């Protein structure tokens, strides 16, 4: 049976608008966070954190559409602009000012691509929010025994790290744990892509090429990490798949920083 603490009523913007309320934050769930079974667990944990610290938030629910990032990266600028303008019209209609995302791709697109189309918002990634809450003393590591003494490494998502120079916030969220935070040989600005951003998530590797996600997990093993922390649903999929194809004796957990934070705070 599911823990009653996890049964949280998640308000929608339409519901709040009907009550004449405006939330402090809009949580942009994203396509993966809405439909991918593994990513949906991360979505729930981000909501648990927002609920725990008492931040007024809402989601768009069925009104949320794709940011247009896949279309833009595939070269379909027309489709991207159509999707973006529909989203901007919706966000402006609700008078949205601040957005937190669970996906670096959504984060990058809304933060950097939407202003050129008239969509200007304060956009933060959920790891940045978690870091702020830790700095404010609203999140601690009281229940972090499940990670005590373990070696944790962090995989930098491309659109969060190299794309937006967000390197320290995710690490700060891990540093409060009673663990050993270790870096892989390829990290931060020199980090190795998991492969999802290059469409390897949707196709087989080119002939003669090694699966890049397996190469990344080899870096995790070399660092002797027992847990690899992720901050992107696509990285989560690629890293988890890479672990499955490694030596079965290797016990490696792949967890999003939101999941680690929830466990550490006993939520």
N, C-alpha and C positions, 0 to 999 in steps of 0.2 A: 504494500500500500504506500502511496506517495506521502511524503512528509507534509503535514498540514501547513508548515511554514512556507512551503514552495507554492502553495495555491494562492497566487496573488491576482487580484483583479486588475487587469491592465486597461486603463482608460484609452479611448480613442479621441482624436481631435474633434470629431463630429459630436461625440457625447459631451465633451467639455464646452464646446461652442454652444450647444443647446442649453447649457446651464449658465452661459454668460461668463465662462472662465477661460483664462489663457494660461497654459502651463509654462513653467520656467524653461523646460527643455522639451524639444521634440526628439524622440528616439527613432532614428531612421533605421529600420530593421534590415532592409536589403533583401534581394532575391534569395540568396543562400540562407540567410537568417530566417526567412519565411518558409521556405520549402524543403531545404535539405535537412534530413532528420538529425544529423550530427550537429549542424549549425544551430538548429532550433534549441538545443540544450544550452548553447552559449547565449542565445537570445534571452532565454528564461533567466539565466544567471545575471545578465546585465540588468534585467528588470528587478531581480531580487536586491541587487546593490542599490539601485535608485530608490526602491521602496524602503530599504533598511535605513538609509541616511535621510529620508524624508524629503527628497527632491520632488517637486511637482513636475510630472512628465506625462506625455501621451504619445501614442503611435498613430499613424494614419490608417492602419488596418487595411481594409480592401481598397482604400483610395490610393494607397502607395503604389507607384509604378517603378519600373526599372529606371535608374539614373541615366541610362543611355551609354554608360561606359563601354559595354561590349560592342555596341554598334560603332562607337567612335574609334576604338582600337582596331576594329575590323575594316575601317576606312569608309564607313557609311555615315558621312557627316550629316546628310539630310535627315536620316532616321534619328541620329543623336539629337539634333536640334529640335525635332518634333517632340521627342520624349522629354527633353530638358525643359522646353517651354511649357509643356503641360504640367510638369512638376512645379515649376516656378510660379505659374498661375495659381496652383493649389496652395502652395506654401504662403504666398503673399495674401491669398484669400483668408488664411487663418492667422495672418499677422505673425508668422514665425520669425523669431530673431536668433535663436540658438538651437543648434542641432548636434546631437551626439550620434555617432555611427558605430556599428559593430564590424564594419568592413573597410579596410584601407582603400579599396577601389571606389566605394561610395564616398568616402571621406575626401579623396583626392578630386573626384569629379565635381562634387557640390562645392568644395572649397575653392578649387582653382579654375574650373571650366564654366561654372554657372555665372560668376560675376560678369563675364563678357556678354552674357545674354540678359543681364539685368537682375540676376538672382544673387543678392548680397546678404550673406548670413554668417554668423559666427559658427564655425564648424570645428568640432573636436572629436578625436577618436576615443573610444572607450578606455584605452590605456591611459590617455591624458587625464580623463575624468577621474579614474581610479587614483592616479598620482596626486591630483589636487585634493581628493578626499582624504588620502593618507596624510598629506601635508597639513590639512586642517584638523587632523586628529579624529576624523569621523570613521575611518577604517583602521583596524589594527590587525594583529596576527594572533589573537587570543587562542584560536583553535587550530593553530598551524602544526599540531603534533604529527599530522599525516605526512608532512614534508620534512620533519626534523631530521637533520643529519644527512639528507639526500643531496646529491649533486644535480643542480638544475642549470640548463643552458637555455638561451633565448635565441630564436630564429627571427631575424629581421625581415619583415615583409617588404618587398621592393617599393610599393607605393607609400608605405609609411616611413621607411628609412631613407633610402636614396631619393625617393620622390619628394619627401617633405621634411627631411632632417629630424624626424622624431626617433631618437635613439635612447634618450635617457629616461623618459617617462615609463616605458615598459620595464626597464631594469629597476627603477626605483620601486615599482610595485612588487618586485621579487626580493629586493634587498631587505625588506622588513621581516622576511621569513627566517626561521632558524635553520638555514640551509647554506650550502656552499654554491654560490653563483659562479659558474665557469663560462668562459667564452670559447667558442669554436675558433679554429684557425682562420676561418673566413667569416668575419662578422662586421657589423656596422656598415660603413661605406664600402667595405670590401666583401660584404656578405654574398653568399651564393643563392641565386633565385631557386625557389622550390620547383619551378617549371610551369606552374599554372598560368602565370602571366604571359608565357610564351605559347599558350594553348596546348601544352603537353598534357594537361588534365583531360583533354577531349580527344586525344589521338595517340597512336603508338609512336614511339621514338623513331627517328630516321634510321635507315639501315646502317649498322656499324656503330651507332651511338648508344652509350650507356644511359639508362633511365636516370635523369638528373635528380629525381627525388631520392633514389637509392644512394646516389653519390652524396647527397646532403646528409642522409642518415649515417653514412660512413663517417662524416665529420662529427656527428653527435657521439658515435661510438668511440672515436679517437679521443674526444674530450672526456670520455668515461662518465657521461651524464646519464642519470637514471630517469630524468624528466626533461622533455624538451617543451618549452613554453612557446605557444604561437599567439598571434594576434590578428589572424586573418582566416576566414572560413575556407578559402582556397588552399592556403598553406596547410591548414589542418588536414584537409583531404589528402594532399600530396605526401605530407610527412607520415600520416597514419598508414598510407599505402606502402611507403618506403619501409616502415618498421615491419610490416607484415611479410615483406620479402627478404628480410635479413635473417641471420642465424636465430633460430627459435630460442636459443639460450640467452639471447639479449633481452633483458626485461626493461623496456623503455616505454614510459607513458608519454602520450602527446596530449597536452591540455592547454586550453586558451587561458590567458591571464585572468579573464573574468571568472573562469571556473576555479582557478587556483585561489583567487581572492575570496570567493564564496566559501570554499572549504576552509581557508585560513581563518575566516571570521565566524565560522560555525553557523552560516545562514542556511 
